[in-house]
Structure formats: C-alpha cells, structure tokens
Amino acid sequence: MSHPFYDYRVTPARADLAAASLRGLIEAPRYVKGTLRRVVAPSAPLRRHPAADAPLETEALHGEAATVYDEADGWSWAQLTRDSYVGYLPSATLAGWIQETHQVAALRTHAYPSPSIKRSPVHAISLGARLRIERIEGDFAIAADGLHYFARHLTPIGEFEPDFVAVAERFRETPYLWGGRTSEGVDCSGLVQTALIAAGVVAPRDSDMLAELGDAIAMDAALRRGDLIFWKGHVGVMRDPDTLLHANGWHMKVVSEPLREAEMRIAASGGGPITSIRRL
C-alpha cells in the first residue's frame, strides 16, 4: 500500500491495518489502537520487514517505548515513541510498559548482577538508554530487574546535557553502522539525533528530517559550534568554525576533521555539494 501524502517511515499503516489514530485519514481494512511496550534488550533492531536480514532502519535503546500494533512469527510491528519511526522489532526484545526513571549519560555502562565491578557484567547499554531505578546504594543504582548499574553513569530523566556537541564528541572512533544508534555502531543521523535528544531537543531520525530543525543560514556565513551541515543523505555537526564531527562510510567511524577536507572528499566521491546549513 502506498500513500503519497504520508511518509512510510513514520506512518503506522500497512495494506491490512492502520493505527486507530489514522481513522478518517488513511483507509484500511481494520484499525488497531496498539499496546505500549518497552525495550528490555540492550538495544533492539527496527527493520523494514519482519526478517533478520531485512535492512536496519534504526535501533531502539533499552527502556525506550514503542506502540505495538501487530505481532506475528516473532516480530512486532511497532512505532517508536521517541521519533515515531515505524518498523518491525523482535518480539523477544519487548516487555510490558513501566515508567523509567533514569537515563544513561555515559557512552556505555555495564549491568552487574551484584554491587561489585569485579563481577562479570550481564550486558551493557548505551548513552540514552533508560532504566527504572528502585534505589541507590553506595556507588550502585539498582534497577527494577535487580541489576546493578554504576550510579554516576546515570542521570534522572528530565535532566539534559548543556552542550549537545559535547555529547556527540563522546562517540569519536565509534564504528559506522547504517541505522545504528549505540556506542557499538552509529550512523550520521543517529549520532546527531542521539546527541540532540540528550540535550533535550526533540529530534527526528533521518538527515532529511533533521534538515527541518533550526534556521537556515547562508552558505558563506561564519560557522560556529553546533551548526548542522547537510549533504544529500548526510549530516554532520561543527565542533568549531572549521572542524566537522560526523559518522561516515569513508572512515567507517565517527571522526573529527576539517570541514573543507570533508567537503572536497564528499564532492569528489559523488556525494555532491553541501545542500544546507542549519543553526539551532
């Protein structure tokens, strides 16, 4: 089913059903209210189709919310609360909704079975992941599932970073991963989105969506820290007037480099010129 006036990435509608909120907007055989769930895996891949080898659209982090509209064969067709992205999540990565209280502020933090850093971690979760913390004892925050996290790696939900560029800088040298949003792998828009959300800015997922944020500035304007630089299908953020930070497929990691070097290389490789500059 194709709806030319709706973006399939953020529209919960298929040939056989649509979200109840779309009744009267999109014609569908049936409408479903959906059930709010949360991610309980360290991260969950959201795919375009219900198959493990389908393209990775984005990732949902531990504790993030999703509304599930359909479940079949181990896959949940869902819409993420964070940015409204729609796709298929492995059902095993989801559980019932509870209100989370804290978020991960470190690049990555480990979950321990007891209050000792000498114990083998159960798993690790990335910056922006959410947890329900029941209590804090000494250096450890104890989550609802009984796992222990280093308390100083967490902040209460609602506390925001003062500088989103500083958040993005923590990801330097992180491998490039199409659709990635974690310290194990991140793409260009995932890097910018994750950093902006940490600073309290509601940010969409993809570079063409991010290009609607802020205000356009002239191509020859003096740049400053935090300016977003866009190419067709790519985005990076300025660390200072001359230096670009971005996740890219040429280095296959998050790098900091002179903007003019990146601009010339991208143009030479067929990526075209800078298309816009936005200032938040």
N, C-alpha and C positions, 0 to 999 in steps of 0.2 A: 504494500500500500504506500502510495506517495502522496504527500500533502505539500504542494509547492509553497504554501504560506507558512509552514511550520518547519522548524529545524529539528530533524530527527534526533539529533544529539541530546536535546533537552525536552523532547515532547513524548510523554508516555502513551504512545498509540501504536498499535500493530494492526494487521489485517483482521485479526479475530477479536481484539478488545482494545479498550482505551481506559484511561483513568476517569473516574466519575467526575472529576473536576472539568473534564473536557466535554461533557454532555452539552449539546447545543452548539459546540464549536467544531467538533470532528464527528463524522458519522461512523459508528462502529456497531457490530452485532451485539456487543454487550459492554457494560461499563462496570468497573471494579473500583471500590473505594481504596483498597490496599491496606496493608498492615505494616506498621512501623517496626523495624528491626534494627539491630546494631551489629557491627562487625566485631567478631571476637577473635579472629586470626590476627597475627601481627600486621598483615595487610591483605587485601583481597583484590584480585584482578577483576575489573569490569570489562567484559568483552562484547564485541558487536554481535556475536552469535553464540548460542549455547554449546560451545566446543572448546576444549583445552587449547587447540591450535588456532582458534579464531584471533583476529587482531586485538591487541590490547588497546582499549580506548583510554582508560585511566586506571588508577588504583584508589581504593577506599582504605583509609587508615583504621587501625584498631580503635574501636569506640565510636566511629562515625555512624551516623544514622542513614537508613535507606528505607523507602517505602516499597514493599514487595507487592506486585500486582498479580504475579502468576508464578507457580513452581511446578517443574516437571523434570524428571530424569536427572535430578541432582543439581539443577540450575534454577536460580531465582531471577525472574525478570523484574528489575527494580529501578527506582530513581533515587539518586543520592540527594540527601538534604543539603549538603554543602554547596553544590553548584548546579543542581538539577540534572546532572548527566544521567542518561538512561542506558541500560545495557543488562548484561547477564553476569550475575555473581554466583560463584559456587555456593550452593545452599549450606554446605557444611561450615562455611565461614561466618554464618549469621546465627544470631540468637535473639531472644526477646529483648525488647527495649527497656533500658533503665537509664535514669538521668545521670550522666557523667559529671564529675566534679572538678577534675584536674586535666591538664594537658601537658604533653612532653615539650619542654623548652630546649633540651639538649639535642644535638644532632641525632643521637641514638642512645637508648638506655636499655639495660637488661632487666629482666624479670627473674627474681630469685625465689626458690622455694621456701627460704627461711631468711632471717635477718643476718646474713653473712655473705660478704663479697667473695669468700673462698668457695662457696657452693657453686656447682655448675648451673648456669642460667637455664631457665626453661625456654626462653625465647628473648628476642629483642624487638623493640618498637621504635618508630622514628618520630622525629620532630613533628608536632601537630597531632599525634595520636592522643586519644582521650581515655580516661580511666575514671572509675568510681572509687574514690579513696574513702575507706571507712574510718581510718585513724592513722596517726603518725606516731611512731615510737622510735625515739633517737634519730638515727640517720635514715630510717626507712619509712616509707609510706606503704600501708597495707591495703591492697585493693579488695574489691568485693569478692573476687575469686580466691583470695588468700595469698596471692603472690605479692612479693616484696619488691619495691622499686626505690632507688636512691632518691630521697625526698627532694634534694636540691636540684634534681633534674626536672622537677615538675613545678608548674605554677597553676593557681586556681583559674578555672575557665572564667573569662571576662577580663583577665589581666593581659595586656597587649604589649608587644615589643615596641620600643620607641623609634626604631630605625629598621625598616624592612630590608634595606640593603645589607645591613649587618647580619640579618638572618640568612639571606641568600649567600653571603660570603662564607658561612659555615659549611656550605655544600661544595666548596672548592675541592677538586680532584674526585668528586663523586662520579662514578661511571655514567655515561649516557645510556638511557633506556627509553625507547619510544613508549610513551604512555606512562612512564614512571613518575612517582611522587615521593619516593623514600630515599634514605641515605644509601640504599643498595643500588639505586639507579633512578635517574630523573631526566626528564626532557626539558626543552627550553621553556615551554609554558608552565609545566609542572613546577619548575623552580620558582618562577615569578609568582605564580598563584599561591604556592605554599608560603613564601615569604610575606606576601601581602596579607594573607589571612592571619598569619601570626601577629601582624601589626594592627589587626582589627579592620582591615579593608575587605569588603565583600568582593571577591574576585572570581570571574568565570574561568573555565578550564583551558580553552584553546587560544592561540595567538590572535586569531581574527576577532574573537570575543574580547580579549584583553585590550585590543586596539580601540575599544569604545570608552575605556576608562580615562579620566582626567581630561586635559585640554590639549589640543594640537598646538605645537609650537613650530616656528619656521625652521626649515631645513638648515639654514645658516645661523641659527640662534646659538648663543653661547650655552653650552651644555652644563649641567650640574648633577651632583649625586642624586640618584633616584629617577632620573629621566629614563623612560622606556623607549627603546629603539626597535623599530619593526622592519622586517623584510617580509616578502610573501612567504607565509608559513614559518616564520621565525621571529623570536623576540629575545632581547637581552636588556640588561639594566646597567646604567652608568654608575661606576664606583666613584668617579670624579670626572672633571670635564673632559678627560682624554681616554679613560680606561673603561672598557666594556667587560661585564661579567655575564657569561652565558653558558648554557649546556648546549653542546653542538656535536654533530655527527662527523666533523672533520677530526677534531681531537678525541672524540668519543668519551668526553668527560666535561665537567664544569671547569672552565678556565677563565682567567683574567688576562686580557691582552689589550693593546692599543686599539681603539675603535677603528682607526684608519686602516690598520693591517687587516682587521676582520672584514671591513667594508670592501677592500680590494680583493681579498681572497674569495669572499662570497660572490662578488660580481664575476670574477674570473672563472669560478666553478659553475656558473649558470644560475646562481641564486638570485640574480637581479640586484637592483639598487635598493637603498633604504626607501621604504614606502611612507613611513610616518614617524614622528617623534611625539610622544605624549608626556605631559607633566602632570603629576597628581597634585 
